[in-house]
Amino acid sequence: MIEWNAATIKDFQHTLLDWYDQEGRDLPWRHDHEPYHVWVSEIMLQQTQVQTVIPYYERFMDWFPTVADLANAPEARLLKAWEGLGYYSRVRNMQRCAQQLLADYDGQWPQTAAGLEALVGIGPYTAGAIASIAFNQPVPAVDGNAYRVFSRLLKIDDDIAKPQTRQVFEQAITRIMPHDRPGDFNQAIMDLGSSYMTARQPDTAHSPVKRFNQAYLDGQELAYPVKTKKPRPKPVAYVAVLAQMGDQWLMVQRPSTGMLGNLWTVPLIKVDELDLEEDASTADLLAAVTAYFKREYRLILTAKMLKLRPVTHTFTHQKWTIQLIGGQVQPADLAYFAGKGVLLAELDQLPMPKVQEKIFNRANVH
């Protein structure tokens, strides 16, 4: 790892911040330094592109303009606000954090990174972002952008997949960060990492900090950051049953714990749970699904295979491949069914995960 002297650090600070003052992105959560706004935007931006987040952020602020509004929101509306962003545990933790702020902090945000990390769902990166942007604390916000930018600038070859590497970067960035504008510095690094210093197609030849980028100058830019590969997501086969009872669609609410907790989907059945032989035919599959409905839900299903491509959806640890089955259910009491019948016009009122949107889109249910 390269260590800059004081003159280089000062030169880099001025170069980066002058560029940020002129070219920094105009984003709705940057219009003030309100910690609530910083926090919501940073949680939303995890795993999601900026342009995707903007309308979600604006709607979230319209629905929950204050910490108290978020703390007291009904869960269904909370999940609806988050629909499509994925990782629904994040928004549940946000509500728990808002409730914690009201109950234990009189609605006031801690102003240090250490204090912020004591809140539910706030880790080192988010704490650093809030502390630096909202409270002018000189602490780094180390995310994927920071890893990429500083590993290339300083040729840091520590494996960023290892938890202990964060401390290496935090120490290196703390040496370089200006104490008068730490929030702008962190946001400038975010902008740099998403523009000139992207992962696969960087444009360092036009970067404002090109002369500081040692990996680029050495012709090794794409070798940084160093990161061991994660194991591939485990393949899991499902069938999705698009069943109607009269003019209602049968929708299941997922359990509160586990993947997609409390969200609504059509019945999703793991193929492994249907006890099919390896050479099972389509007729065997339909018979197994019909038997499942009778056994688990006490419902008589007339099933048919929909001649549509399977839906695929990848989570962090699993990749789902979902065959689509249609059918009609004989009118009956839904006492044993883990959901309810929903009219087509009412479907969009249910909080649904992205994978369910894909299923309805593939089957042209609108």
C-alpha positions, 0 to 999 in steps of 0.5 A: 500500500502506498502512503501519501505525504502531507502535500499529496494529501492536501493536493488530493483533497483540493482536487477532489472537492473542487470537482465535487463542487462543480460536478457532484450529483444533484440528489434529493437527499443532498438538499439538506443535511437532515440525518433522517434523510441521509439515513433513509437514502443510504439504506435504500442505496444498499444493493440498488442503483441511484436512479432506481432509488430516487422515486422510492425515496421521494415516495417514502418521504411523502408517506413518512416525512418524520421519524415518528411517522415511520415509527408508527406506520402500519407494516403493510404500508411500510412493506408497500413503500419498499416493494421492489427494493428487496431485502425487506428486513432492512425496512423492518429494521428501519422502523425498529430504529425509528421506534428506538430513537423515539423511546430511548433518545427522545427522537434525537439522533446520536451525533457520533459514528459509535453512537449511531452504530448502537441503533438497530440496523445501522452498521459501520458504513451507514454510521460513517455516512450519517456522522460525516454528512449530517454532523460533520464528523471526520469519519470514513464511509467505507462501502463498495465505492470506497473500497474500489476508489482507494484500493486503486489510488493506493494499491491496497491489495488486502482482500475486501471479502474479509471483514478485517480489511475494513479497518485497513481502509478506514485507517488509510481514508482517515489519514486522507480525509479533510476535517472541515468537509468530511461529508462532502469528501465521502459523497465525492468518493461515492460519485467518483466510484459510480462515474470515472472509477466504476468496477468494469469500465472505468474512465480514468483517462478523464477522471479528475483524480487520474494523476493520483490513481497509482493502479491506473498509472501502473496499468493494473487498474482492473486488478483492484480491489482484490476480492475472493469470489462468493459461492454461487447461489444455490439453485432451488426449483419452485412451482407457482400456482396461479389459482382462481376461485371464481373471480378472485386470485388466491394469494398467500402471505409468507410467514413473518420469519424467513425469506420475503417475510409477511409479503404476498405471493401466489402459492409457491411450492418447492418441487422437492416437497412434492416427492416427485421421481426424477423422470416425472412427467408434466401430468405427474407434476400437476397431480402432485400440485393438486394433491398438495392443495387438497392436503395442505389447504383442503381445496380442490384444484383443477390445474394446468401447466401454463406454456410459459418460460419459467421465471428466474430470480436470484437472491444472495444465497439462492437462485429460484427457477419457477414453473408456472401452473394455472388453475381453478379452485372449487368454491370453498371455505379458506379456513385452512389456506394461509392467505385470502382471495383477492380481486384483480383490481385489489392485487396492487394493494398488497405488498408483494416482492419482486419475484411475484411481480415477475410471475404476474408479468410473465403470466400477463396478470394485470 
